[in-house]
Amino acid sequence: MPFTITNSMSLAASCSIAFPSTALCCTIRVFDIEPADSAVLIYTARTGDNAVQFNGPDATDEVPVDGHEMFAQPILGNKSYRVEFLGYRGGLTQ
């Protein structure tokens, strides 16, 4: 089911530092999710309507990427969160 983007934040500036634009996926940790029973959706051009959900208070998952276009969408009453890029797979340095 498609979701409605209402309060998303671009993570492109952080992405360009964390991994090359040729990476296939990256490992992301979303933490300090407040309130703890809320969540954050991370989506990219490759995930489309199938965003990866990070449930509070702390979650780590792999997100498929295609370039540096990435957005975070707070859901379920989320008020704040922090994002950390832990690594990436694939992609040759340009």
C-alpha contacts under 8 A as a table, 3 or more apart, distances in Angstrom:
res1	aa1	res2	aa2	distance
1	M	49	D	7.16
2	P	49	D	5.28
2	P	50	N	7.96
3	F	49	D	6.72
5	I	8	S	6.24
5	I	73	Q	7.13
6	T	73	Q	7.76
7	N	73	Q	6.16
7	N	74	P	7.01
8	S	71	F	6.18
8	S	72	A	5.36
8	S	73	Q	4.37
8	S	74	P	6.99
9	M	71	F	5.42
9	M	72	A	5.24
9	M	73	Q	6.59
10	S	13	A	7.77
10	S	69	E	7.55
10	S	70	M	5.96
10	S	71	F	4.47
10	S	72	A	6.52
11	L	14	S	5.50
11	L	15	C	6.12
11	L	69	E	7.33
11	L	70	M	5.32
11	L	71	F	5.44
11	L	72	A	6.99
12	A	15	C	4.91
12	A	16	S	6.20
12	A	68	H	5.31
12	A	69	E	5.46
12	A	70	M	5.76
12	A	71	F	7.60
13	A	16	S	5.49
13	A	17	I	6.97
14	S	17	I	5.44
14	S	18	A	6.23
15	C	18	A	4.99
15	C	19	F	6.09
15	C	68	H	5.52
15	C	69	E	7.85
15	C	70	M	7.53
15	C	85	F	7.95
16	S	19	F	6.06
16	S	20	P	6.63
16	S	21	S	7.14
16	S	68	H	5.97
17	I	20	P	7.75
18	A	85	F	6.16
18	A	87	G	7.35
19	F	23	A	6.61
19	F	26	C	7.59
19	F	87	G	7.27
19	F	88	Y	6.36
20	P	23	A	5.59
20	P	67	G	7.69
20	P	91	G	6.80
20	P	92	L	7.50
20	P	93	T	6.23
20	P	94	Q	7.74
21	S	66	D	7.01
21	S	67	G	4.26
21	S	68	H	5.80
21	S	91	G	7.47
22	T	66	D	7.19
22	T	67	G	6.27
22	T	90	G	7.36
22	T	91	G	4.29
22	T	92	L	6.07
22	T	93	T	7.17
22	T	94	Q	7.88
23	A	26	C	7.35
23	A	65	V	6.77
23	A	66	D	7.17
23	A	67	G	7.30
23	A	88	Y	6.49
23	A	89	R	6.02
23	A	90	G	4.95
23	A	91	G	3.87
23	A	92	L	7.16
24	L	64	P	5.96
24	L	65	V	5.43
24	L	66	D	6.56
24	L	88	Y	7.48
24	L	89	R	5.93
24	L	90	G	5.21
24	L	91	G	6.10
25	C	62	E	6.52
25	C	63	V	5.39
25	C	64	P	4.07
25	C	65	V	4.90
25	C	66	D	7.92
25	C	88	Y	5.68
25	C	89	R	5.53
25	C	90	G	7.15
26	C	62	E	5.53
26	C	63	V	5.46
26	C	64	P	6.56
26	C	65	V	6.94
26	C	85	F	7.29
26	C	86	L	7.45
26	C	87	G	5.64
26	C	88	Y	3.94
26	C	89	R	6.19
27	T	60	T	7.06
27	T	61	D	5.69
27	T	62	E	4.31
27	T	63	V	6.30
27	T	85	F	6.16
27	T	86	L	5.34
27	T	87	G	5.29
27	T	88	Y	5.89
28	I	60	T	5.60
28	I	61	D	5.65
28	I	62	E	6.14
28	I	63	V	7.14
28	I	83	V	7.03
28	I	84	E	5.84
28	I	85	F	4.72
28	I	86	L	5.71
28	I	87	G	7.51
29	R	58	D	7.30
29	R	59	A	5.68
29	R	60	T	4.18
29	R	61	D	6.63
29	R	83	V	5.87
29	R	84	E	5.10
29	R	85	F	6.36
29	R	86	L	6.93
30	V	33	I	7.11
30	V	40	V	7.80
30	V	54	F	6.56
30	V	58	D	5.85
30	V	59	A	5.47
30	V	60	T	6.34
30	V	81	Y	6.69
30	V	82	R	5.63
30	V	83	V	4.59
30	V	84	E	6.35
31	F	56	G	7.07
31	F	57	P	5.99
31	F	58	D	4.21
31	F	59	A	6.34
31	F	81	Y	5.89
31	F	82	R	5.32
31	F	83	V	6.47
31	F	84	E	7.99
32	D	36	A	7.95
32	D	56	G	7.50
32	D	57	P	5.76
32	D	58	D	6.33
32	D	80	S	7.27
32	D	81	Y	5.10
32	D	82	R	5.94
33	I	36	A	5.69
33	I	38	S	6.94
33	I	39	A	6.86
33	I	40	V	7.88
33	I	55	N	7.77
33	I	56	G	4.98
33	I	57	P	4.67
33	I	58	D	6.40
33	I	78	N	7.07
33	I	79	K	7.72
33	I	80	S	5.81
33	I	81	Y	4.36
33	I	82	R	7.07
34	E	37	D	7.46
34	E	38	S	6.57
34	E	56	G	7.04
34	E	57	P	6.70
34	E	78	N	5.82
34	E	79	K	5.64
34	E	80	S	5.31
34	E	81	Y	6.40
35	P	38	S	5.55
35	P	56	G	7.33
35	P	57	P	7.38
35	P	77	G	7.40
35	P	78	N	6.06
35	P	79	K	6.71
35	P	80	S	7.75
36	A	39	A	7.91
36	A	55	N	7.92
36	A	56	G	4.60
36	A	57	P	4.39
37	D	55	N	7.13
37	D	56	G	5.54
37	D	57	P	6.95
37	D	76	L	7.71
38	S	55	N	6.32
38	S	56	G	5.64
38	S	57	P	7.74
38	S	75	I	6.42
38	S	76	L	4.80
38	S	77	G	5.69
38	S	78	N	5.00
39	A	53	Q	6.75
39	A	54	F	5.49
39	A	55	N	4.35
39	A	56	G	5.46
39	A	74	P	6.29
39	A	75	I	5.39
39	A	76	L	5.99
39	A	77	G	7.78
39	A	78	N	6.05
40	V	53	Q	5.86
40	V	54	F	5.18
40	V	55	N	6.61
40	V	72	A	6.50
40	V	73	Q	5.57
40	V	74	P	4.49
40	V	75	I	5.62
40	V	78	N	7.17
40	V	81	Y	7.86
41	L	51	A	5.81
41	L	52	V	5.54
41	L	53	Q	4.52
41	L	54	F	6.14
41	L	72	A	5.58
41	L	73	Q	4.94
41	L	74	P	6.32
41	L	75	I	7.07
42	I	51	A	5.59
42	I	52	V	5.28
42	I	53	Q	6.49
42	I	54	F	7.63
42	I	63	V	7.72
42	I	70	M	7.06
42	I	71	F	5.69
42	I	72	A	4.59
42	I	73	Q	6.41
43	Y	46	R	7.88
43	Y	47	T	5.70
43	Y	48	G	6.47
43	Y	49	D	7.86
43	Y	50	N	7.40
43	Y	51	A	4.55
43	Y	52	V	6.32
43	Y	63	V	7.78
43	Y	70	M	5.81
43	Y	71	F	5.45
43	Y	72	A	6.59
44	T	47	T	5.22
44	T	48	G	6.10
44	T	51	A	7.49
44	T	64	P	7.32
44	T	65	V	6.07
44	T	66	D	7.17
44	T	69	E	5.90
44	T	70	M	4.62
44	T	71	F	6.46
45	A	48	G	5.38
45	A	65	V	7.03
45	A	66	D	6.27
45	A	69	E	6.74
45	A	70	M	7.45
46	R	64	P	6.07
46	R	65	V	5.85
46	R	66	D	6.04
47	T	50	N	5.11
47	T	51	A	5.57
47	T	52	V	7.69
47	T	63	V	7.84
47	T	64	P	6.54
47	T	65	V	7.72
48	G	51	A	6.46
52	V	61	D	7.88
52	V	63	V	6.75
54	F	58	D	7.58
54	F	59	A	5.42
54	F	60	T	7.14
54	F	61	D	7.58
55	N	58	D	6.72
55	N	59	A	6.02
56	G	59	A	6.56
65	V	68	H	7.27
65	V	69	E	7.74
65	V	70	M	7.74
66	D	69	E	7.06
74	P	77	G	7.34
74	P	78	N	5.27
74	P	79	K	7.37
74	P	80	S	7.91
75	I	78	N	5.41
78	N	81	Y	7.82
